[in-house]
């Protein structure tokens, strides 16, 4: 096999991998599953000589390109937007992400001091469009004042989560899946269970502010790192978002490549 063939295979594999990550967590997954079932039915109609079924599916697949464009228009638009922003699929510059981290940490600290509960989700590789669609669309730059205003009790969307996608607040008041982990302490409320639940299903980073404890926690991979100061939260997010060398992680409350996060049973 020639070197160019190897590069060709690697390039196609990478593109397919990125596309799968892009549609994960969206309705496109269900649509692709449906198309896959129809594809199997088409093959079966040929093997079993089911002429009527084969005739119907033939007409369907003759228009497949048009059908894909109609069904996946939102996902195609989102994919093209990602490619247009950066050929390597990076949606926000390191400088923008550092600014985002500072604003989120500042807001979380203020909310914790005032004992106002909050959930801020940072989307990473796994798409969160399904959850974004459950909330109120915002599409605004990440600002601490905006985050604070979302979660004050007089806000109509303070009960849900704010989701940050591509460096912007995509939506607020979003519903998250509750964790079904039987080992979670009974005293943990819905907000904690929602944060843990999403972190179990996706690679998202969740900043959880507990109104009862007046503390800011960081949640990922089903684990909660409790009671982080503003500087600790900034450093932790910077490590996880790879905004500086991960060797600094050892100095940031155990957050880093070793995944020494505190378990959920350590949260008060």
Secondary structure, 3 states (H helix, E strand, C coil): CCHHHHHHHHHHHHHHHHHHHHHCCCCHHHHHHHHHHHHHHHHHHHHCCCHHHHHHHHHHHHCHHHHHHHHCHHHHHHHHHHHHHCCCCCCCCHHHHHHHHHHHHHHHHHHHHCCCCEEEEECCCCCCHHHHCCCEEEEEECCHHHHHHHHCCCCCCCCCEEEEECCEEEEEEECCCCCCCCCCCCCCCHHHHHHHHHHHHCCCEEEEEECCCCEEEEEECCEEECCCCHHHHHHHHHHHCCCCCHHHHHHCCCCCCCCCCCCHHHCC
